[in-house]
Amino acid sequence: MRNISKVSPFLFCLLVLLHSCVSNNKQDDTASINAVPRLSYKLVNTYPHDTSAFTEGLAWYKGKLYESTGSPDNMPHTKSYFGVVDIKSGVVKNKIELDRKIFFGEGIAIINDTVFQLTYKNRKGFLYNVNTLQKTGEFSYNNKEGWGLTTDGKRLIMSDGTDMITWIDPHSFKVEKALRVSENGNAVSNLNELEYINGYIFANVYTTNTIVKINAETGEIIGKLDLWNIDKMARDEYPKALHMNGIAYDSTTNKLLVTGKMWPKYFELELL
């Protein structure tokens, strides 16, 4: 190695600058290679949404849209309920309401005509007959909190606000597996409303305008939907609109709906 003490101060500074530039370029190249692809979409349609609904979950089932909501303490006008949405008016006409003094409603999923509903901090869920909306049972889970819920048709898939997603047997309610969600090896938390679409899990990242596409086998994020412009449209129309939350996919029509807490619209998207 050369004795750098014999190099002129000017030349030494130049060498350091060049080395820094090369290193930065290498880092930029690595970041570019590892960047998660942005998913493309187009806005197809919009439908009215109840601006008093603090949305926690959406689900399509046999051609009907179901929505679940929560009831924050600082929003006394809100209610925790789930029910069938009249897509033309945005009104949930047939619904089951929880006692907001005890329960904060969270995500829902539907398997074989049974609705599964999570609650926020009670570690308890409820079962209902999807046709009558009558309560048929209760279940419990070990996760500290309940956030989002979806299904692959056989099992429940649950988020709890962390970077973990849990698969639960819908009969015994035992955990079958749990995956840590990551992006380029870094944990991604605040996973909220979930939707299972063609073998992948799509998840709202709470307080952001991003929906991530997750490999259901590895937990790795393999794509992102940046919906800042959808969020902007919602807030421009109704300034009291809050965070994006709500994904529903109808596999028979390929209809994908997204919405948010207190949003004035459901937005129908087509993934490209």
RAZI-V968033 format. One record per pair of residues at least 24 apart in sequence whose ideal C-beta (glycine too) atoms are under 8 Angstrom apart, sorted by sequence separation. I is the first residue (numbers start at 0). J is the second residue. D is the distance in Angstrom with one decimal. If there is no record, write none. Layout:
# RAZI-V968033
I	J	D
I	J	D
This chain:
# RAZI-V968033
53	77	4.7
79	103	5.7
80	104	6.4
120	144	5.7
121	145	7.9
162	186	4.1
187	211	6.8
237	261	7.1
51	76	6.1
52	77	7.9
56	81	7.7
66	91	5.9
79	104	3.3
119	144	6.0
120	145	7.9
140	165	7.9
162	187	5.6
233	258	7.9
237	262	6.9
51	77	6.6
81	107	5.3
119	145	6.0
162	188	4.3
164	190	6.6
233	259	6.0
237	263	4.1
70	97	7.9
118	145	5.7
119	146	7.9
140	167	6.8
161	188	5.3
163	190	8.0
236	263	4.9
117	145	3.4
160	188	7.2
162	190	6.8
229	257	6.7
236	264	7.0
70	99	4.1
117	146	7.3
160	189	6.3
161	190	7.3
164	193	7.4
182	211	7.7
230	259	7.0
233	262	4.5
117	147	8.0
160	190	7.2
233	263	6.3
117	148	5.3
160	191	7.2
180	211	7.6
226	257	6.6
233	264	6.1
71	103	7.7
95	127	6.3
116	148	7.8
140	172	6.6
158	190	4.3
232	264	7.5
70	103	6.0
81	114	6.9
115	148	6.3
139	172	7.0
141	174	7.3
158	191	6.2
180	213	5.7
187	220	6.3
210	243	7.9
233	266	7.8
69	103	5.0
70	104	7.0
138	172	4.7
158	192	7.8
232	266	7.6
69	104	5.2
81	116	5.8
115	150	8.0
158	193	5.5
207	242	7.9
208	243	5.6
68	104	5.8
69	105	6.5
157	193	7.6
164	200	6.6
206	242	5.4
207	243	7.5
210	246	6.5
67	104	5.3
95	132	5.3
156	193	6.0
178	215	7.7
181	218	6.1
182	219	7.5
205	242	6.5
229	266	5.2
67	105	6.8
94	132	7.3
164	202	7.8
180	218	4.8
181	219	6.1
182	220	4.4
52	91	7.4
67	106	6.3
93	132	6.0
95	134	7.2
106	145	7.0
156	195	6.2
178	217	7.4
179	218	5.4
180	219	7.8
181	220	6.9
205	244	7.0
229	268	7.9
46	86	5.3
47	87	7.6
49	89	5.1
67	107	4.4
105	145	4.6
106	146	6.3
108	148	4.4
110	150	5.3
115	155	5.9
117	157	7.0
178	218	3.7
180	220	6.6
203	243	6.1
46	87	7.4
47	88	6.0
48	89	4.6
49	90	6.3
105	146	5.9
106	147	4.3
107	148	5.9
108	149	5.3
109	150	7.2
203	244	5.1
47	89	3.6
49	91	6.9
65	107	6.2
105	147	7.4
106	148	3.5
108	150	4.3
110	152	7.0
203	245	7.4
46	89	6.5
105	148	7.2
106	149	7.5
110	153	7.6
147	190	6.8
152	195	7.9
203	246	6.5
65	109	6.9
146	190	7.1
147	191	5.1
149	193	4.1
151	195	5.1
156	200	6.5
158	202	6.5
202	246	7.9
110	155	7.5
146	191	5.2
147	192	4.3
148	193	6.5
149	194	5.3
150	195	6.2
160	205	7.2
201	246	5.5
146	192	7.6
147	193	4.0
149	195	4.7
108	155	5.7
201	248	7.7
210	257	7.2
108	156	7.6
55	104	6.0
56	105	6.8
58	107	5.6
60	109	4.3
65	114	7.3
67	116	6.3
164	213	7.3
55	105	4.9
56	106	3.7
58	108	6.2
69	119	6.7
82	132	6.9
55	106	5.7
56	107	4.8
58	109	5.7
106	157	7.6
149	200	7.1
56	108	7.9
106	158	7.6
192	244	5.0
194	246	4.0
196	248	4.8
191	244	5.6
192	245	5.6
193	246	7.3
194	247	6.5
195	248	7.9
197	250	7.7
115	169	6.8
164	218	7.0
192	246	5.6
194	248	5.3
196	250	7.9
147	202	6.8
113	169	7.5
147	203	7.3
110	169	5.4
146	205	7.9
196	255	7.7
151	215	7.5
60	129	6.5
106	192	6.1
106	193	6.9
55	146	7.9
56	147	6.4
58	149	7.5
55	147	7.8
56	148	6.3
57	192	7.1
56	192	5.4
55	192	6.9
57	194	7.7
54	192	7.9
35	182	6.0
35	183	7.5
33	183	4.9
38	212	6.5
35	211	8.0
89	265	7.3
66	245	7.4
86	265	7.6
64	247	6.2
38	222	4.7
40	224	6.5
35	220	5.6
36	221	7.4
37	222	7.5
38	223	6.3
35	221	6.7
36	222	5.2
37	223	5.7
38	224	4.9
35	222	6.4
36	223	7.4
37	224	7.8
42	229	7.2
50	237	5.5
62	249	7.5
35	223	5.4
37	225	6.1
53	241	7.7
57	245	4.4
59	247	5.0
50	239	7.0
55	244	6.8
56	245	6.8
57	246	6.2
58	247	5.8
59	248	6.5
62	251	7.3
50	240	7.4
54	244	5.4
55	245	7.9
57	247	3.6
59	249	4.1
54	245	4.5
59	250	7.9
64	256	7.1
59	254	7.4
59	256	7.9
57	256	6.4
57	258	6.8
54	258	5.7
54	259	6.3
54	260	5.2
53	260	5.0
54	261	7.8
52	260	7.6
53	261	6.6
54	262	7.2
52	261	6.9
46	256	7.7
48	258	5.3
51	261	7.1
50	261	5.2
50	262	7.1
50	263	5.4
48	262	5.2
48	263	5.9
47	263	7.1
48	264	5.3
47	264	6.6
48	265	5.1
46	264	6.6
47	265	7.7
45	264	4.6
46	265	4.5
45	265	6.8
45	266	5.6
46	267	7.1
44	266	8.0
45	267	6.9
44	267	4.1
42	266	6.2
43	267	4.5
42	267	7.4
43	268	6.4
42	268	6.2
43	269	5.1
41	268	7.0
40	268	4.7
41	269	5.2
40	269	6.2
40	270	5.3
41	271	6.4
39	270	7.4
40	271	5.9
38	270	6.3
39	271	4.1
38	271	7.9
